[in-house]
Amino acid sequence: MRVLVSGAAGFIPSHMCDRLVAEGHEVVGVDNFLTGSPENLESLRGHPRFRFVEHDVSEPLPDSVTAWRFDAVLHMASPASPKDYLENPIETLMVGSAGSRNLLEVARRDDARYLLTSTSECYGDPLVHPQVETYWGNVNPVGPRSCYDESKRFAEAITMAYHRKYGVRTSIARIFNTYGPRMQLNDGRVVPAFLDQALRGEPLTVFGDGSQTRSFCYVSDLVEGLYRLLHSDERYPVNLGNPIELTILEFAERIRRLTGANSTIVFHPLPEDDPKQRRPDISKAKRILGWTPKVSLEEGLTETVAYFRKVSAATR
């Protein structure tokens, strides 16, 4: 296939580009580097089946993209960490709205498969636990996080509208917390934040009392789920994440042990609308994709710690 990937220089999309090329597909990656990094695409530099176009997909797509015909379109562009989308709220809303429409039009034109990477943030601060795809969520539409939550909820809505009106072969992945190499040290999410602090010997910052929970999926497992979903006939949202749940305090202790850090733990006030619980019900992914995460937290964190040690050493 020839595949168009938006946000290609981002954390998860760059790994997806690697996978697509490894499977023999031709990839055209698009990114404006708002939060992505050229270094994430180093493994594909000069590859004959990978092309890159620097562009903001919220704007009309350039001829260098639309001149191609595509078999699949993956809309993976968006700031994804609270730090990034709170600094870029308008851009975040636009990539989920105008960006979604621009890419859906390409899929419609080419009769291509279309995959949207949505988010568990669509569930907001959930009142149902674990979260199932049929749960409509508990989202504050005017809170500080709404720029991300509502961007993705709109992206899901317009994706389904294109499927119903034009018959576009759509898929929607609701991604839960994912970690691994190529995350940015300063992106504000809990995994890089804890690792950065631990490797510097600084206190680990826990928001609230640390009793809020998260479920952490290693990036290679997530990419496997996305690849299977892309080739499926499922048109409604599918949760992709690791259902093993930890409190943030437990996770901080894991990081201290794995890094050997002597860091203390300090507590800061909980950010507004921060979810208290987050764990996916992946029954649907198991049933229709035959997918479950394989990489243990210990294995994944070991790989991630090694990556961040290397990054930290290079920046000193």
Buried (B, 14 or more C-beta within 10 A) or exposed (E): BBBBBBBBBBBBBBBBBBBBBEEEBBBBBBBBEBBBBEEBBEBBEEBEBBBBBEBBBBEEBEEEBBEBEBBBBBBBBBBBBBBBBBBBBEBBBBBBBBBBBBBBBBBBEBEBBBBBBBBBBBBBBBEBBBBBBEBEBEBBEEBBBBBBBBBBBBBBEBBBBBBEEEEBBBBBBBBBBBBBBBBBBEBBBBBBBBBBBBBEEEBBBBBBEBEBBBBBBBBBBBBBBBBBBBEBEBBBBBBBBBBEBBBBBEBBBBBBEBBEBEBEBEBEEBEEBBBEBBBBBBEBBEEBBEBEBEBEBEEBBEBBBEBBEEBBEEEE
